[in-house]
Amino acid sequence: MKVPLPRAFDTELNAACLLAQLLSSQEASSCPTILATVDAVLGCAAGMQRGEVLMLPAGAGGVGLAAMQVVRSLGGTAITTAGSPSKRALLRGLGGQHVSGSRDLAYVQDLAAAHPGGAHIVLNTLTSPGMVSSAAALLRAGGRFVEIGKRDVSSTLRMAQERPDVNYGFVALDFIPPAVLGALLGQVSSRLAAGNRMASDP
């Protein structure tokens, strides 16, 4: 059964921004949300600084590819995982310093050996408790674990029990106040209008 799309919808005026003219309709339906999420995580929630290390599990999706570019622009280091050789090659081409497989937990030893000091930030989209715990294990003391998933989200209590020495946060654009969201989208639109586009999803 086909459900007709609405001809109009309502939104908060201060949560809207002008569309970058360089974008196609398809890009405009996805890029702003992805890029605003990355800005909210690395800028607002984690406050990433130059020289810091970001752990990015399953980095070959839209958020991961955008985060790789932001990390590079900030002068940071990205360590990440992906399931296939082609996706791992893509992430290396985008500046991934250490890229490991994501099919099992072997990546923890690989990345821990590459960065024995640990990551400053984890941008997490994983849902399996084992995978979440393994990503958190790569954080250094005082690090920031930021969750953007919507399903089987790790609770603050569980994270506090497993890693009481790190900071845990959650980011979802639909819970961000309209004025803050509008400011994020405005920044994204300005960057896109200047030709700063994200890489294509493989």
VOGUDO-858752 format. One line per 10 residues: their letters; for each residue z, y, x of C-alpha. Coordinates in Angstrom, 2 decimals. Each point is the difference from the previous one (the first is absolute). Layout:
% residues N
a = Z Y X; ...
END
This chain:
% residues 202
mkvplprafd = 0.00 0.00 0.00; -1.05 3.36 1.42; 2.48 2.85 -0.23; -1.64 3.45 -0.20; 1.10 2.52 2.58; 1.52 3.24 -1.28; -2.23 3.07 0.00; 2.88 2.19 1.15; 3.54 -0.28 1.36; 2.97 2.24 0.66
telnaaclla = 1.58 0.80 3.33; 2.40 2.50 1.48; -1.96 3.05 1.21; 2.01 0.27 3.21; -0.78 -3.67 0.78; -3.74 0.70 0.09; -2.25 1.39 2.71; -3.66 0.85 0.50; -2.26 -2.90 0.90; -1.56 0.04 3.46
qllssqeass = -3.73 0.39 -0.61; -0.91 -2.51 2.72; 1.51 -2.84 -2.03; -1.92 -2.27 -2.32; 1.59 -0.90 -3.33; 0.93 -3.42 1.41; 1.66 1.53 3.08; 1.78 2.59 -2.11; 1.61 -2.75 -2.09; 1.63 -1.67 3.01
cptilatvda = 0.13 2.13 3.17; 2.43 2.69 -1.22; 2.57 -2.56 -1.18; -0.21 -1.99 3.23; 0.15 3.03 2.29; 2.80 1.67 -1.98; 2.02 -3.23 0.23; -0.42 -0.08 3.77; 0.97 3.68 0.28; 3.06 -0.58 -2.19
vlgcaagmqr = 1.10 -2.95 2.17; -0.73 1.24 3.52; 0.65 3.67 -0.68; 2.68 0.29 -2.69; 1.89 -3.31 0.03; -0.22 -1.11 3.63; -0.68 3.30 1.76; -2.14 -1.64 2.68; 0.04 1.79 3.34; -2.45 0.01 2.90
gevlmlpaga = 0.42 -3.06 2.18; 1.70 -2.15 -2.63; -1.04 -3.57 -0.83; -1.04 -1.02 -3.52; 0.09 -3.64 -1.09; -2.66 -0.50 -2.67; -0.07 -3.51 -1.51; -3.37 -1.00 -1.52; -1.60 3.18 1.27; -3.63 -0.58 -1.05
ggvglaamqv = 0.37 1.26 -3.58; -0.57 3.55 -1.18; 3.52 1.26 0.78; -0.02 -1.73 3.37; -3.33 1.48 1.08; 1.11 3.48 -1.03; 3.34 -0.42 1.77; -1.76 -1.07 3.20; -1.93 3.27 0.05; 3.08 2.11 -0.73
vrslggtait = 1.96 -1.76 2.76; -2.79 0.66 2.46; -0.14 3.69 -0.99; 3.78 0.25 0.54; -0.20 -1.53 3.45; 1.94 -3.07 -1.10; -0.50 -3.72 0.56; -0.90 -2.52 -2.70; 0.83 -3.68 0.20; -1.41 -1.98 -2.88
tagspskral = -1.17 -3.30 -1.44; -3.06 -1.28 -1.86; -1.17 -3.38 -1.27; -3.52 -0.35 1.39; -1.59 0.62 3.43; -2.35 2.63 -1.47; 2.87 1.96 -1.51; 1.98 -0.20 3.23; -3.05 1.29 1.88; -0.27 2.91 -2.46
lrglggqhvs = 3.64 0.94 0.54; -0.40 -0.11 3.78; -3.02 2.27 -0.36; 2.14 2.48 -1.93; 2.53 0.14 2.82; 2.36 -2.87 -0.77; 1.80 -0.57 3.29; 1.12 -3.51 -0.91; -1.54 -1.93 -2.88; 1.20 -3.48 -0.93
gsrdlayvqd = -0.73 -2.56 -2.71; 1.72 0.28 -3.36; -0.22 -3.57 -1.31; 3.42 -1.03 1.31; 3.07 1.41 1.72; -1.31 -0.55 3.53; -0.95 3.68 0.08; 3.68 0.93 0.34; 0.23 -1.52 3.47; -3.38 1.42 1.00
laaahpggah = 0.83 3.56 -1.00; 3.60 -0.16 1.22; -1.27 -1.03 3.43; -2.54 2.84 -0.02; 2.62 2.58 -1.05; 3.43 -1.30 1.05; 1.61 3.31 -0.95; -1.00 -0.51 -3.63; -1.87 2.15 -2.50; 1.29 3.33 -1.27
ivlntltspg = -1.53 -0.45 -3.46; -1.16 -2.86 -2.24; -2.40 0.88 -2.83; 0.39 -3.06 -2.19; -2.20 -1.45 -2.73; 1.13 -3.63 0.40; 1.83 -1.81 -2.80; 1.08 -3.37 1.41; 3.68 0.20 1.03; -0.79 -1.79 3.27
mvssaaallr = -2.80 2.42 0.83; 2.10 3.04 -0.89; 2.89 -1.21 2.14; -2.34 -0.70 2.91; -1.48 3.49 -0.19; 3.49 1.51 -0.14; 0.97 -2.05 3.05; -2.54 1.97 2.05; 1.80 3.30 -0.66; 2.18 1.54 2.67
aggrfveigk = 3.52 1.14 -0.89; -0.21 3.23 -1.98; -3.56 -0.75 -1.07; -1.50 0.76 -3.41; -1.23 -2.69 -2.38; -2.12 1.50 -2.80; -1.07 -2.17 -2.91; -3.09 0.85 -2.08; -0.39 -3.27 -1.92; 0.56 -0.28 -3.73
rdvsstlrma = 0.73 -3.73 -0.34; 2.98 -1.95 1.37; 1.24 3.10 1.78; 2.82 -0.62 2.45; 3.23 1.51 -1.27; 1.99 2.58 1.90; 2.98 -2.39 -0.05; -1.97 -2.89 1.50; -1.45 2.21 2.72; 3.45 1.38 0.75
qerpdvnygf = 1.30 -3.56 0.41; -2.87 -1.07 2.27; -0.41 3.21 2.01; 2.96 2.35 -0.50; -1.16 1.94 3.06; -3.26 1.30 -1.53; -0.92 2.45 -2.75; -1.70 -1.37 -3.10; -2.14 2.02 -2.41; -2.49 -0.46 -2.83
valdfippav = -3.10 2.08 -0.75; -2.07 -0.08 -3.19; -2.25 2.89 -1.00; 0.79 -0.50 -3.68; 3.67 0.85 0.68; -0.70 3.11 2.09; 0.63 3.33 -1.81; -3.27 1.55 -1.23; 0.27 3.10 2.21; 0.53 -2.12 3.13
lgallgqvss = -2.84 -2.32 -0.97; -2.28 2.99 -0.59; 0.82 1.33 3.47; -0.75 -3.39 1.57; -3.30 -0.29 -1.85; -0.91 3.56 0.99; 0.51 -0.84 3.67; -2.09 -3.14 -0.38; -2.79 1.86 -1.79; -0.12 2.64 2.75
rlaagnrmas = -0.29 -2.66 2.69; -2.74 -1.82 -1.89; -1.88 3.25 -0.59; 0.09 0.55 3.77; -1.68 -3.38 0.49; 3.10 -1.94 1.05; -0.74 -3.26 -1.81; 1.72 -3.34 0.19; -1.70 -3.13 1.28; -1.63 -2.41 -2.41
dp = 1.85 -3.07 -1.17; -1.62 -3.09 1.58
END
